[in-house]
Amino acid sequence: MAHPIIFDTDPGVDDAQAIAIALAHPDIDLLGMTTTFGNVNITTATHNALLLAELADRQIPVAQGAAAPLVKPRHPAPTHIHGDNGLGNIALPEVQGRADPRSAAQFIVETVNARPGEVSLVAVGPLGNLATALQLDPALIDKVKQVIVMGGSIREGGNVTPVAEANIFNDPHAAARVLTAGWPLVMVGLDVTHRCVLGPDQMARIEAGQGRLGQVLAGSYAFYRDFYQQMLGIDGCCPHDSCALAWLVRPELFTTQRGHLGVATSGLAEGQTLFAPQGRGFIEERWSRTPLADVCLGVDGDAVVEWITDTLA
């Protein structure tokens, strides 16, 4: 059964890998991409989303969205991780297409309303587009099939602060709205993405199987791999955003727990995701007042990487 999705993204090297999967996998029906700031500025995010689809010879609607956080000032893009152009500073061809005239939030609202109960939102960047879509149509919580968020961390610690993952930290107010909205939601965070390592041999297979798009994936991977060697001492990269699509198609590869999510929006813990397991009592009830959601806490990392490679090779 095909999974109709909207892919909300800030491409980004690992976003590019995930976009390739969304374009290639027979069980994923990519209805459109919505772009946000994060790994790159919003203009670059939209350019890269359009380009990656064109390299795969696909015409996919791309709607531009959030250029900055809802409340806090925007931090500079992490060029040391993704490069100035988001794709490892490699030379890129010109883009032929243009963005959809609708805003990202409007695209989400209209697409979900056209197919109530069918569309999954897969969000792999800061969550401003989803938060704004909820403002436009609060009834979305009952119309989406599910929301899959690549972001956050429960036991793993953070990757941009001691406790915060990048997507949540970049717009914690939007994350707080999205993660506690009450729609069917699963969080695929660092607890599982750090257990998955895409190595150079696997990327070589992907490059061979993906034509022009494969060349961009491999070129940007080299830049990203250097960062991971320095930061985590691994030979490869963590394919964070692809893990969200792995959950969509192969949820049996993950271990989840149900409970209540919260997000710290200020102070030293800004951007931290808090998780209170369902049914567990704490000294006060405030950690268990938000709607229930599912959080990925375990994964067969080798199987996820094999799935990514097989999909693209």
Backbone as numpy.savetxt, mean C-alpha at the origin, in Angstrom:
# Nx Ny Nz CAx CAy CAz Cx Cy Cz
-12.19 -16.63 -9.05 -13.03 -15.43 -9.05 -12.16 -14.19 -9.05
-12.43 -13.27 -9.96 -11.67 -12.04 -10.03 -12.02 -11.12 -8.88
-11.02 -10.39 -8.39 -11.20 -9.41 -7.32 -11.14 -8.01 -7.92
-12.27 -7.30 -8.05 -12.20 -5.92 -8.53 -11.59 -5.03 -7.45
-10.56 -4.25 -7.81 -9.89 -3.41 -6.81 -9.64 -2.01 -7.35
-9.54 -1.07 -6.43 -8.91 0.22 -6.66 -7.61 0.19 -5.87
-6.51 0.54 -6.54 -5.19 0.49 -5.91 -4.76 1.91 -5.60
-4.67 2.24 -4.31 -4.32 3.58 -3.84 -2.83 3.59 -3.51
-2.04 4.42 -4.20 -0.60 4.16 -4.25 0.23 5.43 -4.36
1.49 5.33 -3.94 2.46 6.43 -4.02 3.77 5.92 -4.64
3.74 5.50 -5.90 4.87 4.76 -6.48 6.13 5.57 -6.66
7.25 5.18 -6.02 7.60 4.08 -5.12 8.00 2.75 -5.79
9.22 2.26 -5.38 9.76 1.04 -5.94 8.88 -0.15 -5.59
8.55 -0.34 -4.32 7.73 -1.51 -3.98 6.31 -1.35 -4.49
5.82 -0.11 -4.63 4.52 0.12 -5.27 4.56 -0.36 -6.71
5.66 -0.07 -7.41 5.78 -0.49 -8.81 5.69 -2.01 -8.94
6.32 -2.72 -8.03 6.24 -4.18 -8.04 4.79 -4.63 -7.84
4.08 -3.99 -6.91 2.70 -4.36 -6.64 1.79 -3.99 -7.81
2.02 -2.84 -8.43 1.23 -2.45 -9.60 1.40 -3.47 -10.71
2.62 -3.95 -10.90 2.85 -4.98 -11.91 2.02 -6.23 -11.63
1.93 -6.61 -10.35 1.10 -7.77 -9.98 -0.37 -7.49 -10.27
-0.85 -6.31 -9.88 -2.25 -5.97 -10.11 -2.60 -5.97 -11.59
-1.63 -5.61 -12.43 -1.85 -5.61 -13.88 -1.78 -7.01 -14.47
-1.01 -7.90 -13.84 -0.72 -9.19 -14.45 -1.57 -10.34 -13.93
-2.00 -10.29 -12.67 -2.61 -11.47 -12.07 -4.01 -11.71 -12.64
-4.31 -12.91 -13.07 -5.62 -13.17 -13.68 -6.79 -13.04 -12.73
-6.54 -13.11 -11.42 -7.62 -13.02 -10.45 -7.81 -11.61 -9.90
-7.08 -10.62 -10.45 -7.21 -9.24 -10.00 -7.73 -8.40 -11.16
-8.84 -7.70 -10.93 -9.43 -6.79 -11.91 -9.14 -5.37 -11.44
-8.11 -4.75 -12.02 -7.68 -3.42 -11.60 -8.59 -2.38 -12.24
-9.51 -1.83 -11.46 -10.48 -0.86 -11.97 -9.87 0.52 -12.13
-8.84 0.80 -11.36 -8.20 2.10 -11.44 -7.18 2.24 -10.34
-6.32 3.26 -10.49 -5.35 3.61 -9.47 -5.62 5.03 -9.01
-5.48 5.25 -7.71 -5.55 6.59 -7.14 -4.21 6.89 -6.50
-3.75 8.12 -6.65 -2.39 8.43 -6.22 -2.37 9.38 -5.04
-1.29 9.28 -4.28 -1.10 10.10 -3.09 0.38 10.45 -2.95
0.65 11.51 -2.23 2.02 11.80 -1.81 2.49 10.67 -0.90
3.79 10.63 -0.65 4.35 9.64 0.29 5.77 9.34 -0.09
5.97 8.26 -0.85 7.31 7.95 -1.33 7.85 9.03 -2.26
6.92 9.73 -2.92 7.24 10.80 -3.88 6.21 11.90 -3.71
6.38 13.03 -4.42 5.34 14.05 -4.41 4.19 13.60 -5.30
3.08 14.29 -5.22 1.86 13.80 -5.88 2.00 13.79 -7.40
2.68 14.78 -7.96 2.85 14.82 -9.42 3.65 13.62 -9.91
4.71 13.30 -9.19 5.54 12.15 -9.56 4.77 10.85 -9.36
3.98 10.77 -8.31 3.18 9.56 -8.07 2.24 9.30 -9.24
1.57 10.33 -9.70 0.63 10.18 -10.81 1.37 9.82 -12.09
2.48 10.49 -12.35 3.31 10.17 -13.53 3.71 8.70 -13.51
4.19 8.22 -12.37 4.68 6.85 -12.30 3.56 5.83 -12.46
2.40 6.11 -11.89 1.26 5.19 -12.04 0.85 5.08 -13.51
0.76 6.21 -14.19 0.43 6.20 -15.62 1.48 5.44 -16.42
2.75 5.72 -16.11 3.84 5.11 -16.85 3.85 3.60 -16.69
3.69 3.11 -15.48 3.79 1.67 -15.23 2.68 0.93 -15.97
1.49 1.50 -16.01 0.40 0.87 -16.77 0.72 0.86 -18.26
1.27 1.97 -18.76 1.60 2.04 -20.19 2.69 1.05 -20.57
3.65 0.85 -19.68 4.72 -0.11 -19.97 4.19 -1.54 -20.06
3.05 -1.78 -19.39 2.40 -3.09 -19.47 1.35 -3.13 -20.58
1.30 -2.05 -21.39 0.34 -1.96 -22.50 -1.11 -2.05 -22.01
-1.36 -1.39 -20.90 -2.71 -1.35 -20.34 -3.17 0.10 -20.19
-4.46 0.31 -20.39 -5.07 1.63 -20.17 -5.90 1.53 -18.89
-5.38 2.09 -17.83 -6.01 2.02 -16.52 -6.27 3.45 -16.05
-7.48 3.77 -15.60 -7.71 5.12 -15.07 -6.80 5.40 -13.87
-6.22 6.59 -13.85 -5.38 7.03 -12.74 -5.92 8.38 -12.28
-6.39 8.44 -11.03 -6.96 9.67 -10.48 -6.03 10.22 -9.41
-5.66 11.49 -9.56 -4.71 12.10 -8.63 -5.40 12.53 -7.35
-4.69 12.33 -6.22 -5.30 12.60 -4.93 -4.47 13.48 -4.03
-4.33 13.05 -2.78 -3.79 13.87 -1.71 -2.36 14.29 -1.99
-2.11 15.60 -1.89 -0.76 16.14 -2.08 -0.05 16.38 -0.76
-0.77 16.27 0.35 -0.22 16.57 1.68 -1.11 15.91 2.73
-0.62 15.80 3.96 -1.44 15.24 5.04 -2.65 16.10 5.34
-3.63 15.50 6.02 -4.83 16.23 6.39 -4.54 17.38 7.34
-3.61 17.20 8.29 -3.40 18.17 9.36 -1.94 18.60 9.45
-1.03 17.67 9.58 0.37 17.98 9.86 1.10 18.45 8.60
2.25 19.10 8.75 3.06 19.45 7.58 3.59 18.18 6.90
3.81 18.29 5.59 4.33 17.15 4.84 5.84 17.05 5.01
6.31 15.84 5.29 7.74 15.59 5.34 8.28 15.43 3.92
9.55 15.74 3.70 10.13 15.54 2.36 10.05 14.07 1.95
9.95 13.84 0.65 9.93 12.47 0.14 11.26 11.77 0.45
11.24 10.47 0.72 12.47 9.73 1.08 13.27 9.35 -0.15
13.95 10.33 -0.74 14.69 10.09 -1.98 15.84 9.11 -1.79
16.34 8.96 -0.56 17.42 8.01 -0.33 16.94 6.57 -0.41
15.62 6.37 -0.38 15.07 5.02 -0.45 14.57 4.71 -1.86
13.84 5.65 -2.45 13.19 5.40 -3.74 13.79 6.20 -4.90
14.70 7.11 -4.60 15.25 7.95 -5.65 14.42 9.21 -5.86
14.98 10.16 -6.57 14.28 11.42 -6.82 13.02 11.22 -7.64
13.04 10.24 -8.54 11.87 10.00 -9.39 10.99 8.86 -8.90
11.31 8.33 -7.72 10.51 7.25 -7.14 10.85 5.87 -7.66
11.62 5.81 -8.75 11.95 4.53 -9.37 13.46 4.38 -9.52
14.15 4.70 -8.44 15.58 4.43 -8.36 16.46 5.28 -9.23
15.93 6.44 -9.67 16.69 7.39 -10.49 17.09 6.83 -11.85
16.43 5.78 -12.31 16.73 5.26 -13.64 16.05 6.15 -14.69
16.57 6.11 -15.92 15.95 6.87 -17.01 14.59 6.26 -17.35
13.60 7.11 -17.52 12.24 6.65 -17.77 11.71 7.23 -19.08
10.89 6.46 -19.81 10.29 6.99 -21.03 9.22 8.03 -20.72
8.80 8.75 -21.74 7.74 9.74 -21.58 6.39 9.06 -21.35
5.53 9.74 -20.62 4.18 9.25 -20.41 3.28 9.80 -21.51
2.43 8.93 -22.05 1.52 9.34 -23.12 0.16 9.78 -22.60
-0.33 9.11 -21.56 -1.68 9.36 -21.08 -1.77 10.50 -20.08
-3.00 10.79 -19.69 -3.27 11.82 -18.70 -4.12 11.25 -17.57
-4.05 11.94 -16.44 -4.83 11.50 -15.29 -6.33 11.70 -15.54
-7.12 10.90 -14.89 -8.57 11.04 -14.88 -8.92 12.42 -14.33
-9.92 13.09 -14.88 -10.25 14.43 -14.38 -10.82 14.46 -12.97
-11.30 13.34 -12.49 -11.85 13.28 -11.13 -10.73 13.24 -10.09
-11.03 13.73 -8.90 -10.10 13.55 -7.79 -10.09 12.08 -7.38
-9.04 11.69 -6.69 -8.95 10.31 -6.22 -10.16 9.94 -5.36
-10.53 10.81 -4.44 -11.65 10.50 -3.54 -12.95 10.35 -4.33
-13.17 11.23 -5.31 -14.38 11.14 -6.12 -14.38 9.87 -6.96
-13.22 9.50 -7.48 -13.12 8.26 -8.24 -13.48 7.06 -7.37
-12.97 7.05 -6.14 -13.30 5.95 -5.22 -14.79 5.89 -4.96
-15.39 7.03 -4.64 -16.82 7.07 -4.32 -17.65 6.58 -5.51
-17.39 7.09 -6.70 -18.19 6.74 -7.86 -18.00 5.27 -8.25
-16.77 4.78 -8.17 -16.51 3.40 -8.56 -17.15 2.42 -7.60
-17.06 2.68 -6.31 -17.67 1.80 -5.32 -19.19 1.84 -5.42
-19.75 3.01 -5.60 -21.20 3.12 -5.70 -21.76 2.45 -6.95
-20.95 2.38 -7.99 -21.39 1.70 -9.21 -21.42 0.18 -9.05
-20.66 -0.32 -8.08 -20.58 -1.78 -7.87 -20.60 -2.08 -6.38
-21.69 -1.76 -5.70 -21.73 -1.94 -4.24 -21.51 -3.39 -3.84
-20.68 -3.56 -2.82 -20.41 -4.89 -2.30 -19.38 -5.67 -3.07
-18.80 -5.09 -4.13 -17.89 -5.84 -4.99 -16.44 -5.37 -4.91
-16.21 -4.07 -4.66 -14.89 -3.47 -4.86 -14.08 -3.48 -3.57
-12.84 -3.97 -3.67 -11.89 -3.88 -2.57 -10.99 -2.68 -2.78
-10.74 -1.93 -1.71 -9.78 -0.83 -1.74 -8.47 -1.35 -1.18
-7.42 -1.29 -1.97 -6.09 -1.73 -1.53 -5.23 -0.48 -1.45
-4.91 -0.08 -0.23 -4.22 1.19 0.01 -2.82 0.91 0.52
-1.81 1.42 -0.20 -0.42 1.11 0.14 0.41 2.37 0.35
-0.23 3.50 0.58 0.45 4.75 0.89 -0.25 5.43 2.05
0.06 6.69 2.32 -0.71 7.45 3.30 -2.19 7.45 2.92
-3.06 7.57 3.90 -4.46 7.20 3.71 -5.41 8.37 3.50
-4.89 9.51 3.04 -5.73 10.69 2.85 -6.83 10.51 1.84
-6.60 9.77 0.76 -7.65 9.59 -0.25 -8.84 8.82 0.30
-8.56 7.79 1.09 -9.65 7.02 1.67 -10.39 7.84 2.72
-9.65 8.61 3.52 -10.30 9.46 4.52 -11.19 10.49 3.85
-10.74 11.08 2.75 -11.54 12.08 2.05 -12.74 11.44 1.38
-12.59 10.25 0.85 -13.72 9.54 0.27 -14.80 9.28 1.32
-14.38 8.97 2.53 -15.35 8.78 3.62 -16.08 10.07 3.96
-15.38 11.19 3.84 -16.05 12.48 4.06 -17.09 12.73 2.98
-16.77 12.40 1.73 -17.71 12.61 0.64 -18.92 11.69 0.75
-18.70 10.46 1.18 -19.78 9.48 1.27 -19.54 8.55 2.46
-20.03 8.94 3.64 -19.83 8.10 4.82 -20.41 6.69 4.68
-21.37 6.53 3.76 -21.99 5.21 3.57 -21.06 4.23 2.87
-19.89 4.69 2.45 -18.93 3.78 1.83 -18.59 2.60 2.72
-18.64 2.80 4.02 -18.26 1.72 4.93 -19.14 0.48 4.74
-20.36 0.68 4.22 -21.26 -0.45 3.98 -21.28 -0.90 2.53
-20.51 -0.21 1.67 -20.56 -0.49 0.23 -19.31 -1.18 -0.31
-18.17 -0.98 0.36 -16.95 -1.66 -0.11 -17.01 -3.13 0.30
-16.33 -3.96 -0.48 -16.21 -5.36 -0.09 -15.25 -5.50 1.08
-14.09 -4.83 0.96 -13.10 -4.84 2.03 -12.07 -3.74 1.76
-11.35 -3.40 2.81 -10.25 -2.44 2.71 -8.99 -3.15 3.20
-7.95 -3.15 2.37 -6.67 -3.76 2.73 -5.65 -2.65 2.80
-5.07 -2.44 3.98 -4.12 -1.35 4.21 -2.74 -1.94 4.43
-1.79 -1.58 3.55 -0.39 -1.89 3.83 0.15 -0.73 4.66
0.36 -1.01 5.93 0.85 0.04 6.81 0.76 -0.43 8.25
1.39 0.33 9.10 1.31 0.06 10.52 2.25 -1.03 10.99
2.28 -1.21 12.29 3.14 -2.20 12.93 2.62 -2.41 14.34
2.53 -3.66 14.74 2.05 -3.97 16.10 3.20 -4.42 16.99
3.93 -5.42 16.57 5.03 -5.97 17.39 6.41 -5.63 16.82
6.48 -5.19 15.59 7.74 -5.07 14.88 8.49 -3.79 15.18
7.80 -2.78 15.71 8.40 -1.46 15.82 8.25 -0.72 14.50
8.81 0.48 14.44 8.62 1.32 13.27 9.78 1.27 12.31
9.56 1.90 11.13 10.66 2.04 10.18 11.03 3.49 9.90
10.22 4.45 10.39 10.60 5.86 10.28 10.71 6.54 11.65
10.13 5.94 12.67 10.36 6.32 14.06 10.51 5.02 14.84
10.87 5.07 16.11 10.98 3.81 16.85 9.69 2.99 16.88
8.53 3.65 16.67 7.26 2.93 16.80 6.35 3.06 15.59
6.66 3.93 14.62 5.72 4.22 13.54 6.22 3.73 12.19
5.31 3.16 11.43 5.54 2.80 10.03 5.27 4.02 9.16
5.93 4.09 8.01 5.95 5.31 7.20 4.57 5.78 6.75
3.75 4.87 6.20 2.46 5.31 5.65 1.56 5.90 6.73
1.59 5.31 7.92 0.75 5.82 9.00 1.33 7.12 9.55
2.65 7.19 9.70 3.28 8.40 10.22 3.08 9.59 9.28
3.09 9.34 7.97 2.97 10.44 7.01 1.62 11.16 7.09
0.59 10.46 7.52 -0.72 11.12 7.71 -1.50 10.39 8.80
-1.10 10.58 10.06 -1.72 9.82 11.14 -3.20 10.14 11.34
-3.60 11.38 11.06 -5.01 11.73 11.22 -5.88 11.00 10.20
-5.40 10.89 8.97 -6.13 10.11 7.97 -6.15 8.64 8.36
-5.02 8.13 8.84 -4.96 6.73 9.25 -5.93 6.44 10.38
-6.01 7.34 11.34 -6.94 7.15 12.46 -8.38 7.05 11.97
-8.71 7.87 10.97 -10.08 7.82 10.42 -10.32 6.52 9.67
-9.38 6.11 8.87 -9.57 4.95 8.01 -9.55 3.65 8.80
-8.61 3.53 9.73 -8.47 2.27 10.47 -9.58 2.06 11.49
-10.33 3.09 11.82 -11.40 2.96 12.82 -12.77 3.26 12.22
-12.90 3.22 10.89 -14.16 3.62 10.24 -15.27 2.60 10.42
-14.92 1.33 10.60 -15.94 0.32 10.77 -16.24 -0.48 9.52
-15.51 -0.23 8.43 -15.68 -1.08 7.25 -14.84 -2.34 7.39
-15.09 -3.38 6.60 -14.29 -4.61 6.71 -12.84 -4.29 6.34
-11.93 -4.42 7.30 -10.56 -3.94 7.10 -9.55 -4.95 7.62
-8.47 -5.11 6.86 -7.32 -5.87 7.32 -6.08 -5.00 7.17
-5.24 -5.01 8.18 -3.98 -4.27 8.16 -2.83 -5.24 7.91
-2.09 -4.97 6.85 -0.93 -5.79 6.47 0.30 -4.93 6.72
0.90 -5.08 7.89 1.95 -4.16 8.30 3.33 -4.79 8.36
4.24 -4.10 9.03 5.63 -4.53 9.08 5.81 -5.87 9.78
4.85 -6.26 10.61 4.94 -7.57 11.27 5.05 -8.70 10.26
4.47 -8.51 9.08 4.55 -9.55 8.04 5.43 -9.12 6.87
5.43 -7.85 6.49 6.21 -7.47 5.31 7.71 -7.61 5.54
8.15 -7.45 6.80 9.57 -7.65 7.11 9.97 -9.12 7.13
9.01 -10.03 7.01 9.31 -11.45 6.93 9.43 -11.92 5.48
9.28 -11.02 4.54 9.32 -11.35 3.11 10.50 -10.63 2.48
11.36 -11.36 1.79 12.53 -10.77 1.15 12.58 -11.23 -0.30
12.48 -10.26 -1.21 12.57 -10.51 -2.64 14.03 -10.39 -3.06
14.64 -11.52 -3.41 16.07 -11.57 -3.68 16.42 -11.30 -5.13
17.71 -11.15 -5.43 18.14 -10.82 -6.80 17.82 -11.91 -7.82
17.86 -13.17 -7.44 17.51 -14.23 -8.38 16.05 -14.15 -8.79
15.20 -13.86 -7.81 13.78 -13.72 -8.12 13.53 -12.51 -9.01
14.23 -11.39 -8.71 14.05 -10.22 -9.56 14.54 -10.47 -10.97
15.57 -11.27 -11.14 16.04 -11.60 -12.49 14.95 -12.34 -13.27
14.24 -13.24 -12.61 13.13 -13.95 -13.26 12.01 -12.97 -13.62
11.73 -12.03 -12.71 10.68 -11.05 -12.97 11.06 -10.16 -14.15
12.31 -9.72 -14.18 12.76 -8.88 -15.29 12.58 -9.60 -16.62
12.93 -10.89 -16.66 12.82 -11.65 -17.90 11.37 -11.83 -18.34
10.45 -11.83 -17.37 9.06 -12.11 -17.69 8.18 -10.91 -17.93
8.70 -9.71 -17.72 7.84 -8.53 -17.74 8.17 -7.50 -18.82
9.03 -7.85 -19.77 9.28 -6.96 -20.90 9.77 -5.59 -20.48
9.19 -4.54 -21.09 9.61 -3.17 -20.78 9.38 -2.84 -19.32
8.26 -3.31 -18.77 7.98 -3.06 -17.36 9.02 -3.76 -16.49
9.44 -4.94 -16.88 10.45 -5.67 -16.13 11.77 -4.94 -16.03
12.13 -4.22 -17.09 13.37 -3.44 -17.05 13.29 -2.34 -16.00
12.14 -1.70 -15.88 11.96 -0.66 -14.86 11.94 -1.27 -13.47
11.28 -2.40 -13.32 11.24 -3.06 -12.02 12.65 -3.45 -11.57
13.44 -3.99 -12.47 14.79 -4.43 -12.12 15.71 -3.25 -11.86
15.61 -2.21 -12.68 16.46 -1.04 -12.49 16.18 -0.33 -11.18
14.92 -0.18 -10.83 14.57 0.48 -9.57 14.89 -0.42 -8.38
14.76 -1.73 -8.57 15.09 -2.69 -7.50 16.54 -2.56 -7.07
17.44 -2.31 -8.01 18.86 -2.22 -7.66 19.12 -1.11 -6.66
18.46 0.03 -6.85 18.59 1.16 -5.93 18.01 0.81 -4.57
16.84 0.20 -4.58 16.11 -0.18 -3.36 16.90 -1.25 -2.59
17.49 -2.19 -3.32 18.27 -3.26 -2.70 19.45 -2.69 -1.93
20.11 -1.68 -2.49 21.23 -1.05 -1.79 20.79 -0.48 -0.45
19.62 0.14 -0.42 19.10 0.70 0.83 18.89 -0.41 1.86
18.30 -1.51 1.45 18.02 -2.59 2.41 19.29 -3.28 2.90
20.29 -3.34 2.05 21.57 -3.91 2.50 22.16 -3.06 3.61
22.05 -1.75 3.47 22.61 -0.84 4.48 21.77 -0.81 5.75
20.44 -0.82 5.61 19.56 -0.62 6.76 19.27 -1.90 7.53
19.00 -2.99 6.82 18.58 -4.22 7.48 19.57 -5.36 7.30
20.60 -5.15 6.46 21.59 -6.19 6.26 21.08 -7.38 5.48
20.06 -7.17 4.63 19.53 -8.26 3.82 19.92 -8.05 2.36
20.01 -9.14 1.60 20.35 -9.04 0.18 19.06 -9.17 -0.61
18.40 -8.04 -0.80 17.11 -8.01 -1.47 16.31 -6.83 -0.96
15.01 -6.95 -1.05 14.14 -5.90 -0.50 12.90 -6.53 0.08
12.25 -5.79 0.95 10.94 -6.21 1.46 9.87 -5.68 0.51
9.13 -6.56 -0.15 8.11 -6.12 -1.12 6.81 -5.75 -0.40
6.89 -4.70 0.41 5.79 -4.35 1.30 4.43 -4.34 0.61
4.32 -3.56 -0.46 3.01 -3.32 -1.05 2.46 -4.55 -1.75
3.34 -5.38 -2.29 2.89 -6.63 -2.90 2.23 -7.56 -1.88
2.63 -7.43 -0.61 2.04 -8.27 0.43 0.55 -8.00 0.60
0.12 -6.76 0.35 -1.31 -6.46 0.44 -2.09 -7.21 -0.63
-1.50 -7.34 -1.81 -2.16 -8.10 -2.88 -2.06 -9.60 -2.62
-0.99 -10.03 -1.98 -0.91 -11.44 -1.58 -2.03 -11.78 -0.62
-2.32 -10.88 0.31 -3.44 -11.10 1.22 -4.75 -11.20 0.44
-4.93 -10.33 -0.54 -6.16 -10.32 -1.34 -6.41 -11.67 -2.00
-5.37 -12.24 -2.60 -5.51 -13.45 -3.41 -5.21 -14.72 -2.62
-4.26 -14.64 -1.68 -3.82 -15.83 -0.94 -3.83 -15.57 0.57
-4.98 -15.27 1.15 -5.02 -14.94 2.59 -4.59 -16.09 3.49
-4.62 -17.31 2.96 -4.23 -18.46 3.77 -2.75 -18.46 4.10
-1.97 -17.62 3.43 -0.53 -17.53 3.72 -0.24 -16.67 4.95
-1.28 -16.04 5.51 -1.12 -15.12 6.63 -1.85 -15.63 7.86
-1.36 -15.21 9.02 -2.04 -15.44 10.29 -2.55 -14.09 10.77
-3.83 -14.02 11.08 -4.42 -12.75 11.50 -5.03 -12.87 12.89
-5.22 -11.72 13.49 -5.91 -11.65 14.77 -6.91 -10.50 14.69
-8.05 -10.69 15.31 -9.11 -9.68 15.28 -9.02 -8.84 16.55
-9.27 -7.55 16.39 -9.22 -6.68 17.55 -9.51 -5.24 17.17
-9.12 -4.34 18.06 -9.43 -2.92 17.93 -8.16 -2.14 17.63
-8.20 -1.33 16.57 -7.04 -0.52 16.17 -7.21 0.92 16.61
-6.09 1.55 16.87 -6.05 2.98 17.13 -4.75 3.55 16.59
-4.70 4.86 16.43 -3.51 5.52 15.90 -3.18 6.73 16.77
-1.94 6.83 17.22 -1.48 8.02 17.94 -1.24 9.14 16.92
-1.85 10.29 17.14 -1.76 11.37 16.16 -0.84 12.50 16.58
-0.22 12.40 17.74 0.69 13.46 18.18 1.67 12.90 19.20
2.67 13.71 19.54 3.62 13.33 20.57 4.71 12.40 20.06
5.50 11.87 20.98 6.61 11.00 20.61 6.15 9.74 19.88
4.93 9.29 20.16 4.41 8.07 19.54 3.61 8.36 18.27
3.69 9.58 17.74 2.93 9.95 16.54 3.08 8.88 15.45
1.94 8.44 14.92 1.95 7.45 13.86 1.96 6.01 14.32
2.05 5.78 15.62 2.05 4.40 16.11 0.66 3.80 15.96
0.59 2.55 15.52 -0.67 1.82 15.49 -0.77 0.98 16.75
-1.89 1.11 17.43 -2.16 0.39 18.68 -3.21 -0.69 18.41
-3.03 -1.85 19.02 -3.93 -2.97 18.76 -4.33 -3.62 20.08
-5.63 -3.68 20.32 -6.18 -4.36 21.49 -6.91 -5.60 21.01
-6.38 -6.80 21.26 -7.02 -8.02 20.77 -8.45 -8.15 21.28
-9.30 -8.69 20.43 -10.70 -8.86 20.78 -10.84 -9.73 22.03
-11.62 -9.25 22.99 -11.91 -10.01 24.19 -10.91 -9.87 25.31
-9.81 -9.18 25.06 -8.82 -9.02 26.13 -9.11 -7.76 26.93
-9.13 -7.89 28.24 -9.40 -6.74 29.09 -8.15 -5.96 29.43
-8.28 -4.64 29.49 -7.19 -3.77 29.92 -7.68 -2.92 31.10
-6.80 -2.10 31.65 -7.13 -1.35 32.86 -8.29 -0.38 32.63
-8.45 0.09 31.38 -9.60 0.89 30.98 -10.12 0.35 29.65
-11.31 0.80 29.27 -11.93 0.30 28.04 -11.55 1.11 26.81
-10.81 2.21 26.98 -10.63 3.12 25.84 -9.90 2.51 24.66
-9.08 1.49 24.88 -8.35 0.86 23.78 -9.23 -0.09 22.98
-10.41 -0.39 23.48 -11.28 -1.39 22.85 -12.60 -0.79 22.38
-12.63 0.49 22.16 -13.88 1.16 21.76 -14.03 1.30 20.26
-12.96 1.11 19.50 -13.05 1.26 18.05 -13.63 -0.01 17.42
-14.16 0.10 16.20 -14.69 -1.10 15.53 -13.63 -2.18 15.34
-14.08 -3.41 15.22 -13.16 -4.53 15.05 -12.55 -4.54 13.65
-11.31 -4.95 13.59 -10.59 -5.10 12.33 -9.67 -6.31 12.46
-9.11 -6.74 11.33 -8.16 -7.85 11.33 -6.75 -7.31 11.11
-5.79 -7.88 11.81 -4.39 -7.47 11.70 -3.55 -8.70 11.39
-2.68 -8.60 10.38 -1.78 -9.69 10.05 -0.59 -9.68 11.00
-0.37 -10.80 11.68 0.72 -10.90 12.64 1.72 -12.00 12.29
1.37 -12.86 11.34 2.27 -13.92 10.91 2.11 -14.18 9.43
3.16 -14.75 8.81 3.12 -14.98 7.36 4.13 -16.06 6.99
3.81 -16.79 5.93 4.78 -17.68 5.29 5.51 -16.82 4.25
6.58 -16.18 4.68 7.26 -15.21 3.83 7.79 -15.81 2.55
8.35 -17.02 2.63 8.88 -17.65 1.43 7.77 -17.91 0.42
6.61 -18.32 0.90 5.49 -18.60 -0.01 4.97 -17.33 -0.65
4.97 -16.22 0.09 4.53 -14.94 -0.48 5.49 -14.50 -1.58
6.79 -14.60 -1.33 7.76 -14.21 -2.35 7.68 -15.12 -3.57
7.43 -16.41 -3.35 7.26 -17.33 -4.47 6.04 -16.94 -5.29
4.94 -16.55 -4.62 3.72 -16.11 -5.31 3.98 -14.85 -6.13
4.69 -13.89 -5.55 5.04 -12.66 -6.29 5.83 -13.02 -7.54
6.86 -13.85 -7.37 7.74 -14.19 -8.48 7.00 -14.96 -9.56
6.19 -15.92 -9.16 5.44 -16.73 -10.14 4.44 -15.85 -10.90
3.84 -14.91 -10.22 2.87 -14.02 -10.87 3.54 -13.20 -11.96
4.76 -12.72 -11.71 5.41 -11.79 -12.62 6.39 -12.46 -13.58
6.79 -13.69 -13.30 7.76 -14.35 -14.16 7.11 -15.23 -15.21
